[in-house]
Amino acid sequence: MTMKFAKLLSLQDGGVPIYVQLRDQIAAAVGSGRLRPGDQLPTMREVAVELRIDLNTVQHAYAELERAGILTMVRGRGSFVTEKPPPRDRRAELRAFAANVAGQAHAQGITIDDLLGALQTLRGKAS
Protein backbone atom coordinates (compact mmCIF):
# COMPACT_ATOMS: atom_id res chain seq x y z
CA MET A 1 0.00 0.00 0.00
CA THR A 2 1.37 3.39 -0.88
CA MET A 3 2.37 5.72 1.91
CA LYS A 4 0.03 8.40 0.51
CA PHE A 5 -2.95 6.05 0.78
CA ALA A 6 -1.97 4.74 4.22
CA LYS A 7 -1.98 8.30 5.60
CA LEU A 8 -5.62 8.73 4.54
CA LEU A 9 -6.88 5.95 6.79
CA SER A 10 -7.39 5.86 10.53
CA LEU A 11 -9.58 2.94 11.59
CA GLN A 12 -10.82 2.89 15.17
CA ASP A 13 -12.76 0.65 17.52
CA GLY A 14 -15.89 2.48 18.48
CA GLY A 15 -18.98 0.78 17.20
CA VAL A 16 -18.74 1.99 13.59
CA PRO A 17 -18.18 -1.00 11.29
CA ILE A 18 -14.72 -1.12 9.72
CA TYR A 19 -16.08 -1.19 6.15
CA VAL A 20 -18.09 1.98 6.88
CA GLN A 21 -14.99 3.72 8.25
CA LEU A 22 -12.95 2.63 5.24
CA ARG A 23 -15.68 3.65 2.77
CA ASP A 24 -16.25 7.03 4.40
CA GLN A 25 -12.55 7.86 4.70
CA ILE A 26 -11.87 7.04 1.06
CA ALA A 27 -14.94 9.04 -0.02
CA ALA A 28 -13.76 11.96 2.13
CA ALA A 29 -10.29 11.79 0.55
CA VAL A 30 -11.88 11.98 -2.90
CA GLY A 31 -14.16 14.82 -1.82
CA SER A 32 -11.30 16.84 -0.36
CA GLY A 33 -9.05 16.29 -3.38
CA ARG A 34 -6.47 14.17 -1.57
CA LEU A 35 -7.39 11.41 -4.01
CA ARG A 36 -7.90 12.72 -7.53
CA PRO A 37 -9.80 11.36 -10.53
CA GLY A 38 -7.77 8.59 -12.14
CA ASP A 39 -5.74 7.80 -9.01
CA GLN A 40 -5.29 4.07 -8.53
CA LEU A 41 -6.06 2.64 -5.11
CA PRO A 42 -4.08 -0.23 -3.62
CA THR A 43 -5.49 -3.69 -4.25
CA MET A 44 -8.08 -4.93 -1.82
CA ARG A 45 -5.64 -7.58 -0.64
CA GLU A 46 -2.92 -4.98 0.02
CA VAL A 47 -5.33 -2.89 2.09
CA ALA A 48 -6.52 -5.94 4.05
CA VAL A 49 -2.97 -7.06 4.82
CA GLU A 50 -1.69 -3.58 5.72
CA LEU A 51 -4.64 -2.76 7.98
CA ARG A 52 -4.89 -6.32 9.34
CA ILE A 53 -8.56 -6.61 8.46
CA ASP A 54 -10.56 -9.24 6.59
CA LEU A 55 -10.46 -9.10 2.80
CA ASN A 56 -14.28 -9.26 2.69
CA THR A 57 -14.40 -6.03 4.71
CA VAL A 58 -12.31 -4.21 2.09
CA GLN A 59 -14.34 -5.75 -0.73
CA HIS A 60 -17.54 -4.50 0.91
CA ALA A 61 -16.18 -0.93 1.21
CA TYR A 62 -14.82 -0.86 -2.36
CA ALA A 63 -18.12 -2.29 -3.73
CA GLU A 64 -20.15 0.44 -1.98
CA LEU A 65 -17.78 3.09 -3.34
CA GLU A 66 -18.22 1.66 -6.83
CA ARG A 67 -22.03 1.67 -6.47
CA ALA A 68 -21.85 5.30 -5.36
CA GLY A 69 -19.86 6.15 -8.49
CA ILE A 70 -16.74 7.15 -6.54
CA LEU A 71 -14.58 4.22 -7.69
CA THR A 72 -14.33 2.33 -10.94
CA MET A 73 -13.07 -1.25 -10.75
CA VAL A 74 -11.34 -2.60 -13.84
CA ARG A 75 -10.83 -6.35 -13.86
CA GLY A 76 -7.13 -7.20 -14.02
CA ARG A 77 -6.04 -3.56 -13.60
CA GLY A 78 -7.36 -2.40 -10.24
CA SER A 79 -9.58 0.21 -8.62
CA PHE A 80 -9.48 3.84 -9.66
CA VAL A 81 -11.09 7.08 -8.56
CA THR A 82 -13.84 7.73 -11.11
CA GLU A 83 -12.96 10.32 -13.74
CA LYS A 84 -16.39 11.89 -14.01
CA PRO A 85 -19.34 11.13 -11.77
CA PRO A 86 -22.48 9.91 -13.52
CA PRO A 87 -25.37 12.40 -13.92
CA ARG A 88 -27.94 12.16 -11.13
CA ASP A 89 -30.61 14.12 -9.30
CA ARG A 90 -28.08 16.20 -7.41
CA ARG A 91 -30.55 18.15 -5.24
CA ALA A 92 -32.23 15.06 -3.82
CA GLU A 93 -28.86 13.36 -3.31
CA LEU A 94 -27.45 16.46 -1.66
CA ARG A 95 -30.35 16.69 0.78
CA ALA A 96 -30.07 13.00 1.66
CA PHE A 97 -26.30 13.25 2.00
CA ALA A 98 -26.55 16.36 4.19
CA ALA A 99 -29.09 14.63 6.43
CA ASN A 100 -26.80 11.60 6.72
CA VAL A 101 -23.76 13.72 7.58
CA ALA A 102 -25.76 15.82 10.07
CA GLY A 103 -26.95 12.63 11.77
CA GLN A 104 -23.42 11.24 11.99
CA ALA A 105 -22.14 14.56 13.33
CA HIS A 106 -24.89 14.69 15.96
CA ALA A 107 -24.08 11.11 17.03
CA GLN A 108 -20.46 12.18 17.60
CA GLY A 109 -21.37 15.35 19.47
CA ILE A 110 -20.48 17.71 16.61
CA THR A 111 -22.75 20.71 16.14
CA ILE A 112 -24.02 21.76 12.73
CA ASP A 113 -22.14 25.06 13.12
CA ASP A 114 -18.86 23.23 13.79
CA LEU A 115 -19.54 20.98 10.81
CA LEU A 116 -20.22 23.98 8.57
CA GLY A 117 -16.98 25.59 9.74
CA ALA A 118 -15.02 22.45 8.89
CA LEU A 119 -16.65 22.31 5.44
CA GLN A 120 -15.82 25.96 4.79
CA THR A 121 -12.21 25.27 5.78
CA LEU A 122 -12.12 22.37 3.28
CA ARG A 123 -13.62 24.64 0.65
CA GLY A 124 -10.83 27.15 1.19
CA LYS A 125 -8.18 24.44 0.81
CA ALA A 126 -9.71 23.16 -2.43
CA SER A 127 -9.58 26.60 -4.08
C-alpha positions in Angstrom: 0.0 0.0 0.0 1.4 3.4 -0.9 2.4 5.7 1.9 0.0 8.4 0.5 -2.9 6.1 0.8 -2.0 4.7 4.2 -2.0 8.3 5.6 -5.6 8.7 4.5 -6.9 6.0 6.8 -7.4 5.9 10.5 -9.6 2.9 11.6 -10.8 2.9 15.2 -12.8 0.7 17.5 -15.9 2.5 18.5 -19.0 0.8 17.2 -18.7 2.0 13.6 -18.2 -1.0 11.3 -14.7 -1.1 9.7 -16.1 -1.2 6.2 -18.1 2.0 6.9 -15.0 3.7 8.3 -13.0 2.6 5.2 -15.7 3.6 2.8 -16.2 7.0 4.4 -12.6 7.9 4.7 -11.9 7.0 1.1 -14.9 9.0 0.0 -13.8 12.0 2.1 -10.3 11.8 0.6 -11.9 12.0 -2.9 -14.2 14.8 -1.8 -11.3 16.8 -0.4 -9.1 16.3 -3.4 -6.5 14.2 -1.6 -7.4 11.4 -4.0 -7.9 12.7 -7.5 -9.8 11.4 -10.5 -7.8 8.6 -12.1 -5.7 7.8 -9.0 -5.3 4.1 -8.5 -6.1 2.6 -5.1 -4.1 -0.2 -3.6 -5.5 -3.7 -4.3 -8.1 -4.9 -1.8 -5.6 -7.6 -0.6 -2.9 -5.0 0.0 -5.3 -2.9 2.1 -6.5 -5.9 4.0 -3.0 -7.1 4.8 -1.7 -3.6 5.7 -4.6 -2.8 8.0 -4.9 -6.3 9.3 -8.6 -6.6 8.5 -10.6 -9.2 6.6 -10.5 -9.1 2.8 -14.3 -9.3 2.7 -14.4 -6.0 4.7 -12.3 -4.2 2.1 -14.3 -5.8 -0.7 -17.5 -4.5 0.9 -16.2 -0.9 1.2 -14.8 -0.9 -2.4 -18.1 -2.3 -3.7 -20.1 0.4 -2.0 -17.8 3.1 -3.3 -18.2 1.7 -6.8 -22.0 1.7 -6.5 -21.9 5.3 -5.4 -19.9 6.2 -8.5 -16.7 7.1 -6.5 -14.6 4.2 -7.7 -14.3 2.3 -10.9 -13.1 -1.2 -10.8 -11.3 -2.6 -13.8 -10.8 -6.3 -13.9 -7.1 -7.2 -14.0 -6.0 -3.6 -13.6 -7.4 -2.4 -10.2 -9.6 0.2 -8.6 -9.5 3.8 -9.7 -11.1 7.1 -8.6 -13.8 7.7 -11.1 -13.0 10.3 -13.7 -16.4 11.9 -14.0 -19.3 11.1 -11.8 -22.5 9.9 -13.5 -25.4 12.4 -13.9 -27.9 12.2 -11.1 -30.6 14.1 -9.3 -28.1 16.2 -7.4 -30.6 18.1 -5.2 -32.2 15.1 -3.8 -28.9 13.4 -3.3 -27.4 16.5 -1.7 -30.4 16.7 0.8 -30.1 13.0 1.7 -26.3 13.2 2.0 -26.6 16.4 4.2 -29.1 14.6 6.4 -26.8 11.6 6.7 -23.8 13.7 7.6 -25.8 15.8 10.1 -27.0 12.6 11.8 -23.4 11.2 12.0 -22.1 14.6 13.3 -24.9 14.7 16.0 -24.1 11.1 17.0 -20.5 12.2 17.6 -21.4 15.4 19.5 -20.5 17.7 16.6 -22.8 20.7 16.1 -24.0 21.8 12.7 -22.1 25.1 13.1 -18.9 23.2 13.8 -19.5 21.0 10.8 -20.2 24.0 8.6 -17.0 25.6 9.7 -15.0 22.4 8.9 -16.6 22.3 5.4 -15.8 26.0 4.8 -12.2 25.3 5.8 -12.1 22.4 3.3 -13.6 24.6 0.6 -10.8 27.2 1.2 -8.2 24.4 0.8 -9.7 23.2 -2.4 -9.6 26.6 -4.1 
